[in-house]
C-alpha cells in the first residue's frame, strides 16, 4: 500500500475498532486489511471514505499512482 493504513488511521485519531465501525466492517476484517491483506472493493471504498482519502492513494501500489 502506498500510504501506511495504520499511520493514516492514527493521524485521524481513530482506533481500529472506531474505524471499522465507521466503515461498517468488522474489527477483525479491518485488522487483516491493516496488516496487508487485500480488502474487497466495498471495504476499501468505505475505509477510504472514513479516512477522507482516495481509494487509490491507500490501496494501489505506488507505481500505479505515479
JOQUIVEN-V606307 format. One record per residue. N is the residue number from 0. PHI is phi in whole degrees, -180 to 180 (none if undefined). Layout:
BEGIN
N/PHI
N/PHI
END
This chain:
BEGIN
0/none
1/-62
2/-105
3/-69
4/-57
5/-61
6/-61
7/-63
8/-59
9/-65
10/-63
11/-89
12/74
13/-110
14/-85
15/-59
16/-64
17/-64
18/-63
19/-58
20/-63
21/-64
22/-85
23/75
24/-126
25/-75
26/-61
27/-64
28/-63
29/-61
30/-59
31/-61
32/-66
33/-63
34/-89
35/109
36/-73
37/-76
38/-81
39/-69
40/-59
41/-61
42/-65
43/-60
44/-65
45/-66
46/-63
47/-60
48/-63
49/-63
50/-84
51/58
52/-131
53/-75
54/-54
55/-66
56/-68
57/-95
58/-108
59/-93
60/-59
61/-58
62/-59
63/-70
64/-79
65/-81
END
